[in-house]
Amino acid sequence: MIPAVMPTYDRKDVAFERGEGSYLYAADGRRFLDYTSGIAVNNLGHCHPTVVKALQEQAARLWHTSNLYRIAHGERLAQRLVENSFADTMFFSNSGAEAIEGGIKLVRKYQYVNGRPQRYKIICFDQAFHGRTGAALAATGNEKYLQGFGPRAPGFVHVPLNNTNVVRDAIDDETAAILVEPIQGEGGVRPGSGEFLRALRQICDEFGLLLFFDEIQCGFGRTGKLWAYEWFDVKPDVMAVAKGIGNGFPLGAFMATEKAAAGMVFGTHGSTYGGNPLGTAVGNAVLDVMLAPGFFAGVRERIGYFRPKLEALVARHPKVLAEVRGTGFITGLRCVVPSADMVNALFERQMLTVGAGDNVVRIYPSLVATREDLDHGLAIIDDACRALAGAANG
Ligand SMILES: *Cc1c(COP(=O)(O)O)cnc(C)c1O
């Protein structure tokens, strides 16, 4: 019999009832170290006091009014995001996929209002992930996810990451934009090179295309700065964010320059919940923590502590681990053994991780994980590697 919850996930048989910092507590009393962070969502750990307080206070005051009226928390959050990014303006959604959908509308409308209505195609990359809704799924381009769902939304062209020549060759009179994750998450924690991302900027300027970054997974501090693009010295015209923006409260946004948003006038887009008082109160609390002086310096200090030790584990266990992928706290361990075996071995040791493409296990501690939390994780990975190496030998 089909379960009441539609069985689209292969769930681990554990249910958590409480979270605190880097740890989750199961109903049966077991404590798990969380290096999934809700898939790059709980960037401030579980139940961060600043975020809990903001949610509780707002919950007792006002949840939702619709976007027919001004929303003070939303205006403030948008202002702060704009002041701390390339963007001049933004629109709130409830999820990442919706932020991508909005960005897709925006780039097409930009070409339309600039006298190039034939431009609708978006160049995307192999192993990308942009979400599970219609256009976002076509942008994702993964055959496994598309199969059986009827004709795919037209206008998405896929090329390999980090190869500028094929990008140039893929451009035609109908191209509107290039959509890229500066660091691919689901695809296997695969970074775009700085050289490549800067070349995309140049190509977009040359051909009148918009550069659209998906920082839904790599943004909100994962790299040790608020935005991943800050490391690459390149600015997009449009960017989708979500995940870490609400630390677990469903919220997303697409952000744009004034020029890119030229077509997004009254009536062109909307959302019932998007940016409601409850969600944006939480978003502001997340920024209160992240924008506090010294926050990212602290994150980078912890990253600096963690990374060499993670590299050392790979060197110590060549039969199990092949390399460390990514940067900051958006890292992956590419495995020699099947990555699912590693995820399971860690789970048996009460540590939570999630796999990704390319046989990678994602290592996503919270940005506020203490040295003890990091040492704990490293010790568990070391132990799991010993066991898996033993099994491989036997
Ligand atoms: C998770 C993710 C999405 C989709 O976000 P949802 O909130 O699940 O719709 C899109 N792009 C990237 C890079 C993601 O990691």
The ligand as a Gaussian input file, in Angstrom:
#p B3LYP/6-31G(d) Opt

LIG

0 1
 C       18.327000      23.107000      -3.818000
 C       18.676000      23.808000      -5.071000
 C       17.692000      24.312000      -5.940000
 C       16.221000      24.089000      -5.706000
 O       15.777000      24.636000      -4.505000
 P       14.381000      24.118000      -3.873000
 O       14.208000      25.008000      -2.669000
 O       14.561000      22.692000      -3.541000
 O       13.332000      24.349000      -4.891000
 C       18.108000      25.004000      -7.059000
 N       19.403000      25.200000      -7.323000
 C       20.378000      24.741000      -6.523000
 C       21.809000      25.003000      -6.848000
 C       20.049000      24.012000      -5.374000
 O       21.014000      23.529000      -4.593000

